[in-house]
Amino acid sequence: MPSFQLTHLEQRRFRSILRGWADQPQTLRMQEFIQHGRVTTYAHCMRVAQTSFWLNRHLCLHGDETSLVRGAFLHDFYLYDWHHCADLPGLHGFEHPARALKKARQYFDLNPTECNIIATHMWPLTLTHLPRCREAAIVCMADKLCSLQETFFKR
């Protein structure tokens, strides 16, 4: 799998976008839950945000960086262990985007692009929830890349 390493300047820009979001007590709770293998939900969301940022910049996709990174960072902001969620209605893969969006709206003032990113990141599994902007399509792709890497390459 390719490495989506950011330059020093890109890292500074990336961190500035998430300042005040990535260090909130609510988002830090994502460190309590495992996403894939040994990777926490927080680390996964950070990786998806960084990969989305890299793809946007290096492939000249011209997505709005702030909405892209913030939506990517909150795309799995549902705050439960999906491996042990038998008491929740529906299947996690189909339902968690809506749960993450609801939870994110409780703590953050989201714009329509950020909402679309969170709500549609599982497409095509969530067949009727289509990415409606380039940022959502980028995050959808980045999430698949990162999930494959975390699941099969244990990184």
PyRosetta script that sets phi, psi and omega in degrees:
from pyrosetta import init, pose_from_sequence

init()
pose = pose_from_sequence("MPSFQLTHLEQRRFRSILRGWADQPQTLRMQEFIQHGRVTTYAHCMRVAQTSFWLNRHLCLHGDETSLVRGAFLHDFYLYDWHHCADLPGLHGFEHPARALKKARQYFDLNPTECNIIATHMWPLTLTHLPRCREAAIVCMADKLCSLQETFFKR")
pose.set_psi(1, 141.7)
pose.set_omega(1, 179.5)
pose.set_phi(2, -69.0)
pose.set_psi(2, 157.1)
pose.set_omega(2, 176.9)
pose.set_phi(3, -101.8)
pose.set_psi(3, 125.3)
pose.set_omega(3, -177.4)
pose.set_phi(4, -100.7)
pose.set_psi(4, 63.3)
pose.set_omega(4, -177.1)
pose.set_phi(5, -79.3)
pose.set_psi(5, 134.9)
pose.set_omega(5, 178.2)
pose.set_phi(6, -91.8)
pose.set_psi(6, 146.5)
pose.set_omega(6, 173.3)
pose.set_phi(7, -69.6)
pose.set_psi(7, 170.0)
pose.set_omega(7, 179.0)
pose.set_phi(8, -58.2)
pose.set_psi(8, -45.3)
pose.set_omega(8, 179.2)
pose.set_phi(9, -65.2)
pose.set_psi(9, -39.1)
pose.set_omega(9, 177.6)
pose.set_phi(10, -65.5)
pose.set_psi(10, -39.3)
pose.set_omega(10, 177.5)
pose.set_phi(11, -61.3)
pose.set_psi(11, -41.6)
pose.set_omega(11, 178.4)
pose.set_phi(12, -62.2)
pose.set_psi(12, -44.6)
pose.set_omega(12, 178.6)
pose.set_phi(13, -64.4)
pose.set_psi(13, -44.7)
pose.set_omega(13, 179.6)
pose.set_phi(14, -58.5)
pose.set_psi(14, -49.1)
pose.set_omega(14, 179.6)
pose.set_phi(15, -62.8)
pose.set_psi(15, -36.8)
pose.set_omega(15, -179.8)
pose.set_phi(16, -66.1)
pose.set_psi(16, -34.1)
pose.set_omega(16, 178.5)
pose.set_phi(17, -66.7)
pose.set_psi(17, -38.6)
pose.set_omega(17, -177.2)
pose.set_phi(18, -90.4)
pose.set_psi(18, -2.5)
pose.set_omega(18, 178.9)
pose.set_phi(19, -58.0)
pose.set_psi(19, 128.0)
pose.set_omega(19, -179.0)
pose.set_phi(20, 88.8)
pose.set_psi(20, -9.7)
pose.set_omega(20, 177.9)
pose.set_phi(21, -109.5)
pose.set_psi(21, -51.7)
pose.set_omega(21, -174.5)
pose.set_phi(22, -71.4)
pose.set_psi(22, -17.3)
pose.set_omega(22, -177.2)
pose.set_phi(23, -108.4)
pose.set_psi(23, 11.8)
pose.set_omega(23, 177.1)
pose.set_phi(24, -72.8)
pose.set_psi(24, 144.2)
pose.set_omega(24, 178.5)
pose.set_phi(25, -53.9)
pose.set_psi(25, -36.3)
pose.set_omega(25, -178.9)
pose.set_phi(26, -67.0)
pose.set_psi(26, -43.9)
pose.set_omega(26, -179.3)
pose.set_phi(27, -73.5)
pose.set_psi(27, -31.6)
pose.set_omega(27, 177.4)
pose.set_phi(28, -64.4)
pose.set_psi(28, -22.4)
pose.set_omega(28, 176.7)
pose.set_phi(29, -62.9)
pose.set_psi(29, -21.7)
pose.set_omega(29, 177.7)
pose.set_phi(30, -62.5)
pose.set_psi(30, -18.1)
pose.set_omega(30, 177.4)
pose.set_phi(31, -70.6)
pose.set_psi(31, -14.0)
pose.set_omega(31, -178.5)
pose.set_phi(32, -82.3)
pose.set_psi(32, -11.7)
pose.set_omega(32, -172.4)
pose.set_phi(33, -120.7)
pose.set_psi(33, 141.0)
pose.set_omega(33, 177.6)
pose.set_phi(34, -87.9)
pose.set_psi(34, 136.4)
pose.set_omega(34, 178.9)
pose.set_phi(35, -98.3)
pose.set_psi(35, -63.8)
pose.set_omega(35, 179.7)
pose.set_phi(36, -136.1)
pose.set_psi(36, 131.1)
pose.set_omega(36, 178.4)
pose.set_phi(37, 59.8)
pose.set_psi(37, -114.1)
pose.set_omega(37, 177.0)
pose.set_phi(38, -111.0)
pose.set_psi(38, 8.5)
pose.set_omega(38, -176.8)
pose.set_phi(39, -85.4)
pose.set_psi(39, 126.9)
pose.set_omega(39, 178.4)
pose.set_phi(40, -73.9)
pose.set_psi(40, 162.2)
pose.set_omega(40, 177.0)
pose.set_phi(41, -61.8)
pose.set_psi(41, -38.3)
pose.set_omega(41, 178.2)
pose.set_phi(42, -60.6)
pose.set_psi(42, -49.5)
pose.set_omega(42, -179.4)
pose.set_phi(43, -63.4)
pose.set_psi(43, -39.6)
pose.set_omega(43, 178.0)
pose.set_phi(44, -62.1)
pose.set_psi(44, -48.5)
pose.set_omega(44, -179.1)
pose.set_phi(45, -63.3)
pose.set_psi(45, -38.7)
pose.set_omega(45, 177.2)
pose.set_phi(46, -64.9)
pose.set_psi(46, -41.5)
pose.set_omega(46, 179.2)
pose.set_phi(47, -65.0)
pose.set_psi(47, -42.0)
pose.set_omega(47, 178.6)
pose.set_phi(48, -65.0)
pose.set_psi(48, -40.5)
pose.set_omega(48, 178.1)
pose.set_phi(49, -63.4)
pose.set_psi(49, -44.5)
pose.set_omega(49, 179.7)
pose.set_phi(50, -66.1)
pose.set_psi(50, -43.0)
pose.set_omega(50, 179.1)
pose.set_phi(51, -63.8)
pose.set_psi(51, -41.7)
pose.set_omega(51, 177.4)
pose.set_phi(52, -61.0)
pose.set_psi(52, -44.6)
pose.set_omega(52, 178.2)
pose.set_phi(53, -59.6)
pose.set_psi(53, -46.3)
pose.set_omega(53, -179.7)
pose.set_phi(54, -62.5)
pose.set_psi(54, -48.9)
pose.set_omega(54, 179.9)
pose.set_phi(55, -58.8)
pose.set_psi(55, -44.2)
pose.set_omega(55, -179.4)
pose.set_phi(56, -60.3)
pose.set_psi(56, -45.1)
pose.set_omega(56, -178.5)
pose.set_phi(57, -73.7)
pose.set_psi(57, -49.7)
pose.set_omega(57, -171.0)
pose.set_phi(58, -80.1)
pose.set_psi(58, -20.7)
pose.set_omega(58, 175.2)
pose.set_phi(59, -101.9)
pose.set_psi(59, 6.4)
pose.set_omega(59, 178.2)
pose.set_phi(60, 51.8)
pose.set_psi(60, 52.4)
pose.set_omega(60, -177.0)
pose.set_phi(61, -86.6)
pose.set_psi(61, -13.6)
pose.set_omega(61, 172.3)
pose.set_phi(62, 62.3)
pose.set_psi(62, 32.1)
pose.set_omega(62, 173.4)
pose.set_phi(63, -80.4)
pose.set_psi(63, 156.8)
pose.set_omega(63, 176.6)
pose.set_phi(64, -68.9)
pose.set_psi(64, 115.0)
pose.set_omega(64, -173.2)
pose.set_phi(65, -61.4)
pose.set_psi(65, -41.0)
pose.set_omega(65, -176.4)
pose.set_phi(66, -66.2)
pose.set_psi(66, -50.8)
pose.set_omega(66, 178.9)
pose.set_phi(67, -62.8)
pose.set_psi(67, -40.7)
pose.set_omega(67, -179.7)
pose.set_phi(68, -58.4)
pose.set_psi(68, -52.9)
pose.set_omega(68, -175.9)
pose.set_phi(69, -68.3)
pose.set_psi(69, -44.0)
pose.set_omega(69, -178.9)
pose.set_phi(70, -67.6)
pose.set_psi(70, -42.4)
pose.set_omega(70, 177.0)
pose.set_phi(71, -63.8)
pose.set_psi(71, -41.9)
pose.set_omega(71, 178.2)
pose.set_phi(72, -62.7)
pose.set_psi(72, -42.2)
pose.set_omega(72, -178.5)
pose.set_phi(73, -64.5)
pose.set_psi(73, -32.3)
pose.set_omega(73, -177.9)
pose.set_phi(74, -98.2)
pose.set_psi(74, 6.1)
pose.set_omega(74, -172.4)
pose.set_phi(75, -62.2)
pose.set_psi(75, -26.3)
pose.set_omega(75, 177.4)
pose.set_phi(76, -118.5)
pose.set_psi(76, 37.7)
pose.set_omega(76, -177.3)
pose.set_phi(77, -85.1)
pose.set_psi(77, 62.0)
pose.set_omega(77, -178.5)
pose.set_phi(78, -105.3)
pose.set_psi(78, -17.0)
pose.set_omega(78, 171.4)
pose.set_phi(79, 59.5)
pose.set_psi(79, 50.0)
pose.set_omega(79, 169.5)
pose.set_phi(80, -152.7)
pose.set_psi(80, 165.5)
pose.set_omega(80, 178.1)
pose.set_phi(81, -86.7)
pose.set_psi(81, 106.7)
pose.set_omega(81, -175.8)
pose.set_phi(82, -68.0)
pose.set_psi(82, -14.7)
pose.set_omega(82, 177.3)
pose.set_phi(83, -74.9)
pose.set_psi(83, -18.9)
pose.set_omega(83, -177.5)
pose.set_phi(84, -132.4)
pose.set_psi(84, 60.2)
pose.set_omega(84, -176.6)
pose.set_phi(85, -122.7)
pose.set_psi(85, 37.4)
pose.set_omega(85, -178.6)
pose.set_phi(86, -62.0)
pose.set_psi(86, -23.8)
pose.set_omega(86, -178.3)
pose.set_phi(87, -81.6)
pose.set_psi(87, -6.5)
pose.set_omega(87, 178.0)
pose.set_phi(88, -90.2)
pose.set_psi(88, 140.4)
pose.set_omega(88, 178.7)
pose.set_phi(89, -71.8)
pose.set_psi(89, 145.7)
pose.set_omega(89, 177.3)
pose.set_phi(90, 81.1)
pose.set_psi(90, 173.6)
pose.set_omega(90, 178.1)
pose.set_phi(91, -90.6)
pose.set_psi(91, 136.9)
pose.set_omega(91, -176.1)
pose.set_phi(92, -53.3)
pose.set_psi(92, -47.6)
pose.set_omega(92, -177.3)
pose.set_phi(93, -56.6)
pose.set_psi(93, -35.3)
pose.set_omega(93, -179.1)
pose.set_phi(94, -86.0)
pose.set_psi(94, -32.4)
pose.set_omega(94, -170.4)
pose.set_phi(95, -96.9)
pose.set_psi(95, -25.2)
pose.set_omega(95, -170.6)
pose.set_phi(96, -66.6)
pose.set_psi(96, -27.9)
pose.set_omega(96, 176.6)
pose.set_phi(97, -59.8)
pose.set_psi(97, -42.8)
pose.set_omega(97, 178.6)
pose.set_phi(98, -66.1)
pose.set_psi(98, -38.8)
pose.set_omega(98, 178.1)
pose.set_phi(99, -66.1)
pose.set_psi(99, -41.7)
pose.set_omega(99, 178.8)
pose.set_phi(100, -64.2)
pose.set_psi(100, -41.1)
pose.set_omega(100, 179.2)
pose.set_phi(101, -64.6)
pose.set_psi(101, -44.5)
pose.set_omega(101, 178.8)
pose.set_phi(102, -59.7)
pose.set_psi(102, -45.7)
pose.set_omega(102, -179.6)
pose.set_phi(103, -65.4)
pose.set_psi(103, -43.9)
pose.set_omega(103, -179.3)
pose.set_phi(104, -62.0)
pose.set_psi(104, -38.9)
pose.set_omega(104, 179.1)
pose.set_phi(105, -65.7)
pose.set_psi(105, -24.3)
pose.set_omega(105, 178.3)
pose.set_phi(106, -67.1)
pose.set_psi(106, -31.5)
pose.set_omega(106, -172.4)
pose.set_phi(107, -113.1)
pose.set_psi(107, -18.6)
pose.set_omega(107, -174.4)
pose.set_phi(108, -132.3)
pose.set_psi(108, 147.5)
pose.set_omega(108, 174.5)
pose.set_phi(109, -87.2)
pose.set_psi(109, 101.6)
pose.set_omega(109, -173.9)
pose.set_phi(110, -98.3)
pose.set_psi(110, 143.3)
pose.set_omega(110, 174.5)
pose.set_phi(111, -89.3)
pose.set_psi(111, 170.1)
pose.set_omega(111, -177.6)
pose.set_phi(112, -59.0)
pose.set_psi(112, -34.3)
pose.set_omega(112, 178.7)
pose.set_phi(113, -65.4)
pose.set_psi(113, -46.1)
pose.set_omega(113, 178.5)
pose.set_phi(114, -61.7)
pose.set_psi(114, -40.0)
pose.set_omega(114, 177.3)
pose.set_phi(115, -63.0)
pose.set_psi(115, -43.6)
pose.set_omega(115, 179.9)
pose.set_phi(116, -64.7)
pose.set_psi(116, -38.8)
pose.set_omega(116, 178.0)
pose.set_phi(117, -58.6)
pose.set_psi(117, -50.2)
pose.set_omega(117, -177.0)
pose.set_phi(118, -66.1)
pose.set_psi(118, -45.5)
pose.set_omega(118, -174.9)
pose.set_phi(119, -68.4)
pose.set_psi(119, -25.2)
pose.set_omega(119, -171.3)
pose.set_phi(120, -116.4)
pose.set_psi(120, 7.2)
pose.set_omega(120, -173.1)
pose.set_phi(121, -65.6)
pose.set_psi(121, -16.1)
pose.set_omega(121, 179.6)
pose.set_phi(122, -93.8)
pose.set_psi(122, 3.6)
pose.set_omega(122, 177.4)
pose.set_phi(123, -59.5)
pose.set_psi(123, 138.7)
pose.set_omega(123, 12.2)
pose.set_phi(124, -91.1)
pose.set_psi(124, 2.0)
pose.set_omega(124, 177.9)
pose.set_phi(125, -57.7)
pose.set_psi(125, -44.6)
pose.set_omega(125, 176.2)
pose.set_phi(126, -90.9)
pose.set_psi(126, 76.6)
pose.set_omega(126, -168.1)
pose.set_phi(127, -50.6)
pose.set_psi(127, -40.3)
pose.set_omega(127, -175.5)
pose.set_phi(128, -87.2)
pose.set_psi(128, -5.4)
pose.set_omega(128, 178.8)
pose.set_phi(129, -103.7)
pose.set_psi(129, 86.0)
pose.set_omega(129, -175.0)
pose.set_phi(130, -86.7)
pose.set_psi(130, 140.0)
pose.set_omega(130, 170.1)
pose.set_phi(131, -60.1)
pose.set_psi(131, 127.5)
pose.set_omega(131, -175.7)
pose.set_phi(132, -109.2)
pose.set_psi(132, 5.7)
pose.set_omega(132, 178.6)
pose.set_phi(133, -147.7)
pose.set_psi(133, 161.2)
pose.set_omega(133, -177.6)
pose.set_phi(134, -62.8)
pose.set_psi(134, -33.9)
pose.set_omega(134, 179.8)
pose.set_phi(135, -62.7)
pose.set_psi(135, -41.6)
pose.set_omega(135, 179.1)
pose.set_phi(136, -65.8)
pose.set_psi(136, -38.5)
pose.set_omega(136, 178.2)
pose.set_phi(137, -65.6)
pose.set_psi(137, -40.0)
pose.set_omega(137, 178.7)
pose.set_phi(138, -62.8)
pose.set_psi(138, -47.3)
pose.set_omega(138, -179.0)
pose.set_phi(139, -65.8)
pose.set_psi(139, -38.8)
pose.set_omega(139, 177.2)
pose.set_phi(140, -57.3)
pose.set_psi(140, -45.8)
pose.set_omega(140, 179.2)
pose.set_phi(141, -67.3)
pose.set_psi(141, -45.1)
pose.set_omega(141, -179.3)
pose.set_phi(142, -62.8)
pose.set_psi(142, -39.0)
pose.set_omega(142, 178.9)
pose.set_phi(143, -62.4)
pose.set_psi(143, -41.0)
pose.set_omega(143, 178.5)
pose.set_phi(144, -65.7)
pose.set_psi(144, -43.2)
pose.set_omega(144, 178.8)
pose.set_phi(145, -61.0)
pose.set_psi(145, -48.2)
pose.set_omega(145, -178.0)
pose.set_phi(146, -66.6)
pose.set_psi(146, -40.5)
pose.set_omega(146, 179.7)
pose.set_phi(147, -63.1)
pose.set_psi(147, -42.6)
pose.set_omega(147, 176.3)
pose.set_phi(148, -61.2)
pose.set_psi(148, -45.2)
pose.set_omega(148, 179.7)
pose.set_phi(149, -61.7)
pose.set_psi(149, -44.7)
pose.set_omega(149, -177.8)
pose.set_phi(150, -69.9)
pose.set_psi(150, -35.5)
pose.set_omega(150, -176.5)
pose.set_phi(151, -79.0)
pose.set_psi(151, -46.2)
pose.set_omega(151, -172.6)
pose.set_phi(152, -97.5)
pose.set_psi(152, -25.0)
pose.set_omega(152, -179.3)
pose.set_phi(153, -109.2)
pose.set_psi(153, 0.3)
pose.set_omega(153, 174.5)
pose.set_phi(154, 53.6)
pose.set_psi(154, 42.6)
pose.set_omega(154, 179.1)
pose.set_phi(155, -114.1)
pose.dump_pdb("model.pdb")
